[in-house]
Amino acid sequence: MRKIPFLVASLLAVAMPLAAQSHALTISGRGGGFSALTNLNDGSNASDFKTGYNLGGGVGLQVHRNVTLRGDFTFARAKFRDAGVTTDDHFNKFFYTAAIQLQHPTSSGFMPYVFVGGGGVTIKEKGAPNGQNVEKTKGAGVGGIRLAYQVPRSRWSIFAEGTGYLYKVNNLSGTLAGFDKTQFDAAWSGGVSYAIGL
């Protein structure tokens, strides 16, 4: 029986600091531009993708004042360029990633972030030479930065974010058949988020 008060006291000692931390679930949406920063092959007539656009959203679980676990989905579309000539061949890229985010809240309401993680990208070609839609999923790394501003006396924030994706284009069919090079894509976005206290 003597162990019960000790056990209760121990549980309270652990639970009270956790309860005092500000946990929140954040939902966000964003959109902006998208660029493939790496050519698909080397040489003066290298092929690549024209600058396109991206749309996305995500959820984040704040587990500490300075740490958030986040999951994101991003849709990007760009046209294929063959030796500098833009074609009508569209490529859709679907990125789904999870990352750990480090943030630094300030008294001014501005909050810078950095994040890094991994996931996958599904590359889908529309308008392949054989008339079929070609689709392939690859592993991908993700990292980025964000600057957010919390609207005073509200749960809303606005932000600007830059995200980089790293993956390898190989073993593909359609227009990308024969390419074998690590790709670095960049998305730059503006968006809004809403925090739900937990």
VENFEN-V44062 format. One record per residue. RES is the residue in three letters. NEAR is the number of other ideal C-beta (glycine too) atoms within 12 Angstrom. D_LAST is the distance of its C-alpha to the last C-alpha in Angstrom with 2 decimals. Layout:
RES & NEAR & D_LAST
RES & NEAR & D_LAST
//
This chain:
MET & 7 & 34.40
ARG & 8 & 34.16
LYS & 9 & 31.63
ILE & 10 & 29.03
PRO & 11 & 28.34
PHE & 12 & 28.23
LEU & 13 & 25.75
VAL & 14 & 23.46
ALA & 14 & 23.81
SER & 13 & 23.11
LEU & 15 & 19.86
LEU & 14 & 18.74
ALA & 13 & 19.89
VAL & 13 & 17.70
ALA & 13 & 14.54
MET & 12 & 14.66
PRO & 11 & 14.57
LEU & 15 & 11.60
ALA & 13 & 9.67
ALA & 11 & 11.16
GLN & 17 & 9.96
SER & 21 & 7.75
HIS & 21 & 5.40
ALA & 27 & 5.14
LEU & 23 & 6.94
THR & 38 & 10.30
ILE & 23 & 13.19
SER & 35 & 16.64
GLY & 27 & 20.28
ARG & 35 & 23.42
GLY & 25 & 27.19
GLY & 26 & 30.27
GLY & 25 & 33.20
PHE & 34 & 33.97
SER & 28 & 36.84
ALA & 39 & 38.36
LEU & 22 & 39.45
THR & 24 & 41.65
ASN & 25 & 44.78
LEU & 34 & 45.26
ASN & 22 & 48.56
ASP & 13 & 50.75
GLY & 12 & 53.81
SER & 9 & 54.95
ASN & 14 & 54.25
ALA & 19 & 50.74
SER & 32 & 48.51
ASP & 35 & 44.93
PHE & 39 & 42.48
LYS & 25 & 42.62
THR & 22 & 39.61
GLY & 30 & 37.36
TYR & 25 & 33.92
ASN & 36 & 30.39
LEU & 26 & 27.47
GLY & 34 & 24.07
GLY & 26 & 20.36
GLY & 39 & 17.45
VAL & 25 & 13.85
GLY & 35 & 12.15
LEU & 23 & 9.50
GLN & 29 & 9.34
VAL & 22 & 10.19
HIS & 21 & 12.03
ARG & 17 & 13.06
ASN & 19 & 15.91
VAL & 24 & 14.98
THR & 37 & 13.37
LEU & 25 & 14.43
ARG & 38 & 15.64
GLY & 28 & 17.72
ASP & 44 & 20.22
PHE & 28 & 23.07
THR & 42 & 26.00
PHE & 28 & 29.20
ALA & 40 & 32.22
ARG & 29 & 35.79
ALA & 34 & 38.96
LYS & 27 & 42.71
PHE & 36 & 44.87
ARG & 27 & 47.58
ASP & 23 & 50.70
ALA & 16 & 52.50
GLY & 16 & 51.12
VAL & 15 & 51.87
THR & 18 & 48.96
THR & 23 & 49.16
ASP & 17 & 47.75
ASP & 29 & 45.90
HIS & 27 & 42.13
PHE & 41 & 39.60
ASN & 30 & 36.03
LYS & 41 & 33.56
PHE & 28 & 30.20
PHE & 42 & 27.95
TYR & 27 & 24.94
THR & 34 & 23.39
ALA & 25 & 20.65
ALA & 35 & 20.34
ILE & 26 & 18.90
GLN & 40 & 18.27
LEU & 26 & 19.10
GLN & 33 & 18.32
HIS & 21 & 19.62
PRO & 24 & 18.06
THR & 16 & 20.91
SER & 9 & 21.58
SER & 13 & 23.28
GLY & 19 & 20.22
PHE & 21 & 21.61
MET & 30 & 19.87
PRO & 24 & 22.05
TYR & 36 & 20.93
VAL & 26 & 22.91
PHE & 31 & 22.12
VAL & 22 & 24.24
GLY & 31 & 24.22
GLY & 23 & 26.17
GLY & 29 & 26.60
GLY & 25 & 29.37
VAL & 36 & 31.35
THR & 26 & 33.37
ILE & 41 & 36.46
LYS & 29 & 38.15
GLU & 33 & 41.53
LYS & 23 & 42.85
GLY & 20 & 46.58
ALA & 25 & 47.72
PRO & 18 & 51.51
ASN & 13 & 52.02
GLY & 11 & 50.18
GLN & 14 & 47.35
ASN & 21 & 43.66
VAL & 27 & 42.88
GLU & 21 & 39.45
LYS & 29 & 38.33
THR & 19 & 35.09
LYS & 29 & 34.92
GLY & 23 & 32.57
ALA & 34 & 31.10
GLY & 27 & 29.56
VAL & 39 & 27.27
GLY & 29 & 26.58
GLY & 37 & 25.99
ILE & 27 & 25.03
ARG & 38 & 23.01
LEU & 26 & 23.08
ALA & 34 & 20.40
TYR & 24 & 20.54
GLN & 26 & 17.76
VAL & 17 & 19.29
PRO & 12 & 19.49
ARG & 7 & 17.46
SER & 14 & 15.51
ARG & 18 & 12.68
TRP & 22 & 15.61
SER & 33 & 17.34
ILE & 24 & 20.71
PHE & 37 & 21.95
ALA & 27 & 25.04
GLU & 41 & 25.00
GLY & 29 & 27.79
THR & 45 & 27.54
GLY & 31 & 30.27
TYR & 43 & 30.99
LEU & 30 & 33.56
TYR & 31 & 35.35
LYS & 24 & 38.92
VAL & 38 & 41.08
ASN & 20 & 43.49
ASN & 16 & 44.83
LEU & 28 & 44.26
SER & 21 & 46.64
GLY & 27 & 47.66
THR & 33 & 47.94
LEU & 34 & 46.04
ALA & 19 & 48.36
GLY & 15 & 49.91
PHE & 29 & 47.34
ASP & 15 & 45.89
LYS & 23 & 43.96
THR & 22 & 40.53
GLN & 37 & 38.72
PHE & 25 & 36.46
ASP & 41 & 34.74
ALA & 31 & 32.80
ALA & 43 & 30.47
TRP & 30 & 29.79
SER & 34 & 27.35
GLY & 25 & 25.76
GLY & 32 & 22.58
VAL & 26 & 19.57
SER & 39 & 15.80
TYR & 25 & 12.93
ALA & 27 & 9.40
ILE & 18 & 6.48
GLY & 12 & 3.81
LEU & 15 & 0.00
//
